[in-house]
Amino acid sequence: KGVPAALYSAFAGELIRGRTLRRRYAPVGFGAAAVLSSINTIRHARQLEDYYCTLCYAIFDLKRRTVTLANSGLPYAIRCSGDTCARIELAGVPLGSFPGSVYDEVSFDLHAGDVFVFCTDGVFEAMNARSEEFGSARLLDTVRASRTATARELVDRIFAAVQDWRGDEPPNDDMTAVAVRITN
């Protein structure tokens, strides 16, 4: 990985920020799926097919009280609303995999107390001494049990659960988790 991966990560981050800024000033209709398609097109125009990028692009519109998500290969996000916690079943190929990829999007109304959790595959694929993955069911159980915690506490509890699962096994991948709690 090294320097090429670091340079690519910087490029990908700037590309996402640039598309986000463009979306802010674009006419209505440039939603989450269009942002991902646009990024994918630029990646192919710059001949970066050897590298791919996974992400879930979420637009939280607090004025309209909605969230719209599009996914490009990140493990499914989790949404807790009311008495329900469930995975958001939204597939999508990683950015850079195929030219002309089209992405789907899904929208939800936002309510006070709603929680959204986004994790990289390193969380799901964390292995214990028996080579068993932490998996999506354990993550969902952890989120369900911690759904009333603050966003920061929820992320801490996810990482603690993964560490407990791994025991003394070293990490086999990097892990990122983001939690968003709608407070009012």
C-alpha atoms as an extended CHARMM CRD file, in Angstrom:
* protein
*
       184  EXT
         1         1  LYS       CA              0.0000000000        0.0000000000        0.0000000000  PROA      1               0.0000000000
         2         2  GLY       CA              2.3150000000        2.7770000000        1.2260000000  PROA      2               0.0000000000
         3         3  VAL       CA              2.6710000000        6.0770000000       -0.6280000000  PROA      3               0.0000000000
         4         4  PRO       CA              0.4360000000        5.1880000000       -3.6250000000  PROA      4               0.0000000000
         5         5  ALA       CA             -2.4090000000        4.2460000000       -1.2730000000  PROA      5               0.0000000000
         6         6  ALA       CA             -1.9590000000        7.4460000000        0.7350000000  PROA      6               0.0000000000
         7         7  LEU       CA             -2.0250000000        9.5610000000       -2.4230000000  PROA      7               0.0000000000
         8         8  TYR       CA             -5.0850000000        7.7370000000       -3.6850000000  PROA      8               0.0000000000
         9         9  SER       CA             -6.8510000000        8.2200000000       -0.3350000000  PROA      9               0.0000000000
        10        10  ALA       CA             -6.1460000000       11.9520000000       -0.4640000000  PROA      10              0.0000000000
        11        11  PHE       CA             -7.4660000000       12.1170000000       -4.0410000000  PROA      11              0.0000000000
        12        12  ALA       CA            -10.5970000000       10.1440000000       -3.1410000000  PROA      12              0.0000000000
        13        13  GLY       CA            -11.2900000000       12.3800000000       -0.1460000000  PROA      13              0.0000000000
        14        14  GLU       CA            -10.9730000000       15.5430000000       -2.2190000000  PROA      14              0.0000000000
        15        15  LEU       CA            -13.1430000000       14.0570000000       -4.9590000000  PROA      15              0.0000000000
        16        16  ILE       CA            -15.8870000000       13.2980000000       -2.4320000000  PROA      16              0.0000000000
        17        17  ARG       CA            -15.6380000000       16.7930000000       -0.9220000000  PROA      17              0.0000000000
        18        18  GLY       CA            -15.7600000000       18.3540000000       -4.3940000000  PROA      18              0.0000000000
        19        19  ARG       CA            -18.8290000000       16.3710000000       -5.4340000000  PROA      19              0.0000000000
        20        20  THR       CA            -20.5060000000       17.2340000000       -2.1350000000  PROA      20              0.0000000000
        21        21  LEU       CA            -19.8900000000       20.9340000000       -2.7090000000  PROA      21              0.0000000000
        22        22  ARG       CA            -21.1870000000       20.6210000000       -6.2760000000  PROA      22              0.0000000000
        23        23  ARG       CA            -24.3210000000       18.8710000000       -5.0260000000  PROA      23              0.0000000000
        24        24  ARG       CA            -24.9770000000       21.7210000000       -2.6130000000  PROA      24              0.0000000000
        25        25  TYR       CA            -25.1680000000       24.2270000000       -5.4800000000  PROA      25              0.0000000000
        26        26  ALA       CA            -26.6730000000       21.9450000000       -8.1210000000  PROA      26              0.0000000000
        27        27  PRO       CA            -30.3040000000       21.9920000000       -9.1640000000  PROA      27              0.0000000000
        28        28  VAL       CA            -32.6760000000       19.6660000000       -7.3650000000  PROA      28              0.0000000000
        29        29  GLY       CA            -32.1560000000       16.0530000000       -8.3520000000  PROA      29              0.0000000000
        30        30  PHE       CA            -28.4180000000       15.7180000000       -7.7090000000  PROA      30              0.0000000000
        31        31  GLY       CA            -28.9340000000       13.2550000000       -4.8790000000  PROA      31              0.0000000000
        32        32  ALA       CA            -26.7920000000       10.6770000000       -3.1370000000  PROA      32              0.0000000000
        33        33  ALA       CA            -26.8850000000        8.1700000000       -6.0240000000  PROA      33              0.0000000000
        34        34  ALA       CA            -25.9360000000       10.8840000000       -8.5360000000  PROA      34              0.0000000000
        35        35  VAL       CA            -22.9660000000       11.8690000000       -6.3660000000  PROA      35              0.0000000000
        36        36  LEU       CA            -21.6550000000        8.2920000000       -6.3950000000  PROA      36              0.0000000000
        37        37  SER       CA            -22.2070000000        7.9230000000      -10.1520000000  PROA      37              0.0000000000
        38        38  SER       CA            -20.3900000000       11.2110000000      -10.7420000000  PROA      38              0.0000000000
        39        39  ILE       CA            -17.4210000000       10.1340000000       -8.6150000000  PROA      39              0.0000000000
        40        40  ASN       CA            -17.2860000000        6.7960000000      -10.4360000000  PROA      40              0.0000000000
        41        41  THR       CA            -17.2780000000        8.5700000000      -13.8290000000  PROA      41              0.0000000000
        42        42  ILE       CA            -14.4230000000       10.8580000000      -12.7800000000  PROA      42              0.0000000000
        43        43  ARG       CA            -12.4030000000        7.9280000000      -11.4400000000  PROA      43              0.0000000000
        44        44  HSD       CA            -12.6770000000        6.1550000000      -14.7850000000  PROA      44              0.0000000000
        45        45  ALA       CA            -11.8990000000        9.3320000000      -16.7460000000  PROA      45              0.0000000000
        46        46  ARG       CA             -8.6900000000        9.6280000000      -14.6910000000  PROA      46              0.0000000000
        47        47  GLN       CA             -7.9030000000        5.9550000000      -15.3850000000  PROA      47              0.0000000000
        48        48  LEU       CA             -7.9690000000        4.8790000000      -11.7590000000  PROA      48              0.0000000000
        49        49  GLU       CA             -9.6160000000        1.5120000000      -12.4200000000  PROA      49              0.0000000000
        50        50  ASP       CA             -6.8880000000       -0.3220000000      -10.4830000000  PROA      50              0.0000000000
        51        51  TYR       CA             -8.1210000000        1.2830000000       -7.2800000000  PROA      51              0.0000000000
        52        52  TYR       CA            -11.5830000000        1.0830000000       -5.8450000000  PROA      52              0.0000000000
        53        53  CYS       CA            -13.3760000000        2.8600000000       -3.0310000000  PROA      53              0.0000000000
        54        54  THR       CA            -16.2420000000        1.7600000000       -0.8080000000  PROA      54              0.0000000000
        55        55  LEU       CA            -18.4870000000        4.2370000000        0.9640000000  PROA      55              0.0000000000
        56        56  CYS       CA            -22.0260000000        4.9470000000        2.0050000000  PROA      56              0.0000000000
        57        57  TYR       CA            -22.9640000000        8.4950000000        1.0240000000  PROA      57              0.0000000000
        58        58  ALA       CA            -25.6310000000        9.9220000000        3.3230000000  PROA      58              0.0000000000
        59        59  ILE       CA            -27.3860000000       13.2680000000        2.9980000000  PROA      59              0.0000000000
        60        60  PHE       CA            -28.9450000000       14.3130000000        6.2980000000  PROA      60              0.0000000000
        61        61  ASP       CA            -31.4280000000       17.0900000000        5.5330000000  PROA      61              0.0000000000
        62        62  LEU       CA            -32.3530000000       18.3920000000        8.9620000000  PROA      62              0.0000000000
        63        63  LYS       CA            -34.7200000000       21.0480000000        7.6030000000  PROA      63              0.0000000000
        64        64  ARG       CA            -36.8290000000       18.4920000000        5.7300000000  PROA      64              0.0000000000
        65        65  ARG       CA            -36.1710000000       15.8480000000        8.4050000000  PROA      65              0.0000000000
        66        66  THR       CA            -34.9910000000       13.2210000000        5.9050000000  PROA      66              0.0000000000
        67        67  VAL       CA            -31.8850000000       11.1980000000        5.1960000000  PROA      67              0.0000000000
        68        68  THR       CA            -31.0120000000        9.8070000000        1.7620000000  PROA      68              0.0000000000
        69        69  LEU       CA            -28.3480000000        7.1310000000        1.3520000000  PROA      69              0.0000000000
        70        70  ALA       CA            -26.5170000000        5.5430000000       -1.5710000000  PROA      70              0.0000000000
        71        71  ASN       CA            -23.9800000000        2.7570000000       -1.1200000000  PROA      71              0.0000000000
        72        72  SER       CA            -20.9020000000        1.7680000000       -3.0880000000  PROA      72              0.0000000000
        73        73  GLY       CA            -19.7760000000       -1.4800000000       -1.5320000000  PROA      73              0.0000000000
        74        74  LEU       CA            -19.6810000000       -0.5880000000        2.1640000000  PROA      74              0.0000000000
        75        75  PRO       CA            -21.3270000000       -3.1460000000        4.4620000000  PROA      75              0.0000000000
        76        76  TYR       CA            -24.9740000000       -2.3220000000        5.0690000000  PROA      76              0.0000000000
        77        77  ALA       CA            -25.6140000000        0.5260000000        7.4950000000  PROA      77              0.0000000000
        78        78  ILE       CA            -27.9140000000        0.0680000000       10.4880000000  PROA      78              0.0000000000
        79        79  ARG       CA            -30.9540000000        2.2100000000       11.2720000000  PROA      79              0.0000000000
        80        80  CYS       CA            -32.7270000000        2.2630000000       14.6240000000  PROA      80              0.0000000000
        81        81  SER       CA            -36.0760000000        4.0490000000       14.6300000000  PROA      81              0.0000000000
        82        82  GLY       CA            -38.8870000000        3.5850000000       17.1090000000  PROA      82              0.0000000000
        83        83  ASP       CA            -38.6540000000        0.0360000000       18.4490000000  PROA      83              0.0000000000
        84        84  THR       CA            -36.8260000000       -1.3250000000       15.3860000000  PROA      84              0.0000000000
        85        85  CYS       CA            -33.1320000000       -1.7640000000       14.5870000000  PROA      85              0.0000000000
        86        86  ALA       CA            -32.3870000000       -3.2040000000       11.1550000000  PROA      86              0.0000000000
        87        87  ARG       CA            -29.8300000000       -3.2540000000        8.3980000000  PROA      87              0.0000000000
        88        88  ILE       CA            -30.4570000000       -0.8890000000        5.5070000000  PROA      88              0.0000000000
        89        89  GLU       CA            -30.4390000000       -3.3050000000        2.5650000000  PROA      89              0.0000000000
        90        90  LEU       CA            -28.8000000000       -1.1170000000       -0.0670000000  PROA      90              0.0000000000
        91        91  ALA       CA            -26.3060000000       -2.7980000000       -2.3620000000  PROA      91              0.0000000000
        92        92  GLY       CA            -23.8670000000       -1.0800000000       -4.6880000000  PROA      92              0.0000000000
        93        93  VAL       CA            -20.5680000000       -1.8860000000       -6.3790000000  PROA      93              0.0000000000
        94        94  PRO       CA            -17.3920000000       -0.1730000000       -5.1460000000  PROA      94              0.0000000000
        95        95  LEU       CA            -16.4930000000        3.0660000000       -6.9020000000  PROA      95              0.0000000000
        96        96  GLY       CA            -14.0770000000        2.3260000000       -9.7160000000  PROA      96              0.0000000000
        97        97  SER       CA            -15.2250000000       -1.2460000000      -10.3140000000  PROA      97              0.0000000000
        98        98  PHE       CA            -17.1050000000       -0.6250000000      -13.5660000000  PROA      98              0.0000000000
        99        99  PRO       CA            -17.5610000000        2.4080000000      -15.8120000000  PROA      99              0.0000000000
       100       100  GLY       CA            -21.1330000000        3.6460000000      -15.9560000000  PROA      100             0.0000000000
       101       101  SER       CA            -22.1790000000        2.0560000000      -12.6620000000  PROA      101             0.0000000000
       102       102  VAL       CA            -25.6100000000        3.1540000000      -11.4940000000  PROA      102             0.0000000000
       103       103  TYR       CA            -26.3670000000        3.4210000000       -7.7950000000  PROA      103             0.0000000000
       104       104  ASP       CA            -29.6650000000        3.1400000000       -5.9570000000  PROA      104             0.0000000000
       105       105  GLU       CA            -30.6870000000        5.3440000000       -3.0830000000  PROA      105             0.0000000000
       106       106  VAL       CA            -33.1570000000        5.0840000000       -0.2460000000  PROA      106             0.0000000000
       107       107  SER       CA            -34.6900000000        7.7970000000        1.9380000000  PROA      107             0.0000000000
       108       108  PHE       CA            -36.1050000000        7.8010000000        5.4510000000  PROA      108             0.0000000000
       109       109  ASP       CA            -37.9100000000       10.3770000000        7.5360000000  PROA      109             0.0000000000
       110       110  LEU       CA            -35.9310000000       11.4340000000       10.5950000000  PROA      110             0.0000000000
       111       111  HSD       CA            -37.3900000000       11.2660000000       14.1000000000  PROA      111             0.0000000000
       112       112  ALA       CA            -35.9390000000       12.2490000000       17.4600000000  PROA      112             0.0000000000
       113       113  GLY       CA            -33.9910000000        9.2810000000       18.8210000000  PROA      113             0.0000000000
       114       114  ASP       CA            -33.2090000000        7.7140000000       15.4330000000  PROA      114             0.0000000000
       115       115  VAL       CA            -29.7270000000        6.2150000000       15.1830000000  PROA      115             0.0000000000
       116       116  PHE       CA            -27.6970000000        5.4080000000       12.0650000000  PROA      116             0.0000000000
       117       117  VAL       CA            -24.5010000000        3.3330000000       12.2220000000  PROA      117             0.0000000000
       118       118  PHE       CA            -21.9720000000        2.9920000000        9.4090000000  PROA      118             0.0000000000
       119       119  CYS       CA            -19.0150000000        0.5680000000        9.6710000000  PROA      119             0.0000000000
       120       120  THR       CA            -16.2470000000       -0.6120000000        7.3930000000  PROA      120             0.0000000000
       121       121  ASP       CA            -15.7270000000       -4.2890000000        6.6420000000  PROA      121             0.0000000000
       122       122  GLY       CA            -12.9510000000       -4.4390000000        9.2500000000  PROA      122             0.0000000000
       123       123  VAL       CA            -15.6340000000       -4.4070000000       11.9580000000  PROA      123             0.0000000000
       124       124  PHE       CA            -17.6560000000       -7.2400000000       10.4020000000  PROA      124             0.0000000000
       125       125  GLU       CA            -14.5960000000       -9.3180000000        9.4830000000  PROA      125             0.0000000000
       126       126  ALA       CA            -12.7550000000       -9.0820000000       12.8270000000  PROA      126             0.0000000000
       127       127  MET       CA            -11.6610000000      -12.6410000000       13.6890000000  PROA      127             0.0000000000
       128       128  ASN       CA            -11.4570000000      -14.4480000000       16.9960000000  PROA      128             0.0000000000
       129       129  ALA       CA             -9.0170000000      -17.2760000000       17.8380000000  PROA      129             0.0000000000
       130       130  ARG       CA            -11.3440000000      -19.7960000000       16.1140000000  PROA      130             0.0000000000
       131       131  SER       CA            -11.2180000000      -17.7750000000       12.8570000000  PROA      131             0.0000000000
       132       132  GLU       CA            -14.8720000000      -16.7740000000       13.2700000000  PROA      132             0.0000000000
       133       133  GLU       CA            -15.9440000000      -13.3320000000       12.0820000000  PROA      133             0.0000000000
       134       134  PHE       CA            -17.6450000000      -10.8040000000       14.3620000000  PROA      134             0.0000000000
       135       135  GLY       CA            -20.3300000000      -10.5290000000       11.6590000000  PROA      135             0.0000000000
       136       136  SER       CA            -23.3970000000       -8.4210000000       11.0230000000  PROA      136             0.0000000000
       137       137  ALA       CA            -25.6410000000      -10.2130000000       13.5540000000  PROA      137             0.0000000000
       138       138  ARG       CA            -23.2970000000       -9.4090000000       16.4620000000  PROA      138             0.0000000000
       139       139  LEU       CA            -22.9610000000       -5.8280000000       15.2780000000  PROA      139             0.0000000000
       140       140  LEU       CA            -26.7420000000       -5.4870000000       15.0850000000  PROA      140             0.0000000000
       141       141  ASP       CA            -27.0850000000       -6.9780000000       18.5970000000  PROA      141             0.0000000000
       142       142  THR       CA            -24.4690000000       -4.5270000000       19.9240000000  PROA      142             0.0000000000
       143       143  VAL       CA            -26.2280000000       -1.5550000000       18.3390000000  PROA      143             0.0000000000
       144       144  ARG       CA            -29.6270000000       -2.7470000000       19.5720000000  PROA      144             0.0000000000
       145       145  ALA       CA            -28.3240000000       -3.0950000000       23.1450000000  PROA      145             0.0000000000
       146       146  SER       CA            -26.6810000000        0.3520000000       23.0240000000  PROA      146             0.0000000000
       147       147  ARG       CA            -29.2530000000        2.2890000000       21.0170000000  PROA      147             0.0000000000
       148       148  THR       CA            -29.9830000000        4.7820000000       23.8070000000  PROA      148             0.0000000000
       149       149  ALA       CA            -26.3040000000        5.6650000000       24.2720000000  PROA      149             0.0000000000
       150       150  THR       CA            -24.7830000000        8.8060000000       22.7930000000  PROA      150             0.0000000000
       151       151  ALA       CA            -23.2540000000        8.4430000000       19.3380000000  PROA      151             0.0000000000
       152       152  ARG       CA            -19.7310000000        8.5040000000       20.8620000000  PROA      152             0.0000000000
       153       153  GLU       CA            -20.6450000000        5.8680000000       23.4670000000  PROA      153             0.0000000000
       154       154  LEU       CA            -22.2440000000        3.7000000000       20.7910000000  PROA      154             0.0000000000
       155       155  VAL       CA            -19.0680000000        3.6970000000       18.6900000000  PROA      155             0.0000000000
       156       156  ASP       CA            -16.9950000000        2.9390000000       21.8120000000  PROA      156             0.0000000000
       157       157  ARG       CA            -19.2890000000        0.0050000000       22.6220000000  PROA      157             0.0000000000
       158       158  ILE       CA            -18.9780000000       -1.3420000000       19.0680000000  PROA      158             0.0000000000
       159       159  PHE       CA            -15.1830000000       -1.2770000000       19.2970000000  PROA      159             0.0000000000
       160       160  ALA       CA            -15.2930000000       -2.8320000000       22.7990000000  PROA      160             0.0000000000
       161       161  ALA       CA            -17.5390000000       -5.6430000000       21.5320000000  PROA      161             0.0000000000
       162       162  VAL       CA            -15.1870000000       -6.2870000000       18.6050000000  PROA      162             0.0000000000
       163       163  GLN       CA            -12.1760000000       -6.3070000000       20.9590000000  PROA      163             0.0000000000
       164       164  ASP       CA            -13.9420000000       -8.7320000000       23.3120000000  PROA      164             0.0000000000
       165       165  TRP       CA            -14.7200000000      -10.9560000000       20.3140000000  PROA      165             0.0000000000
       166       166  ARG       CA            -11.1440000000      -10.8630000000       19.0250000000  PROA      166             0.0000000000
       167       167  GLY       CA             -9.5640000000      -11.4670000000       22.4140000000  PROA      167             0.0000000000
       168       168  ASP       CA             -5.7900000000      -11.5780000000       21.9430000000  PROA      168             0.0000000000
       169       169  GLU       CA             -6.0090000000      -11.9220000000       18.1620000000  PROA      169             0.0000000000
       170       170  PRO       CA             -4.3920000000       -9.0270000000       16.2840000000  PROA      170             0.0000000000
       171       171  PRO       CA             -6.5720000000       -6.8830000000       14.0180000000  PROA      171             0.0000000000
       172       172  ASN       CA             -6.7470000000       -8.2680000000       10.4830000000  PROA      172             0.0000000000
       173       173  ASP       CA             -7.9850000000       -4.9820000000        8.9540000000  PROA      173             0.0000000000
       174       174  ASP       CA             -8.5440000000       -1.3660000000        9.8670000000  PROA      174             0.0000000000
       175       175  MET       CA            -11.8750000000       -0.5400000000       11.4680000000  PROA      175             0.0000000000
       176       176  THR       CA            -14.0280000000        2.5600000000       11.1960000000  PROA      176             0.0000000000
       177       177  ALA       CA            -17.4250000000        3.1380000000       12.7690000000  PROA      177             0.0000000000
       178       178  VAL       CA            -19.6000000000        6.2430000000       12.6450000000  PROA      178             0.0000000000
       179       179  ALA       CA            -22.8280000000        6.7130000000       14.5870000000  PROA      179             0.0000000000
       180       180  VAL       CA            -25.3410000000        9.5020000000       14.0280000000  PROA      180             0.0000000000
       181       181  ARG       CA            -28.0650000000       10.1730000000       16.5940000000  PROA      181             0.0000000000
       182       182  ILE       CA            -30.9720000000       12.4810000000       15.7910000000  PROA      182             0.0000000000
       183       183  THR       CA            -31.5320000000       14.4010000000       19.0120000000  PROA      183             0.0000000000
       184       184  ASN       CA            -34.5960000000       16.5070000000       18.2780000000  PROA      184             0.0000000000
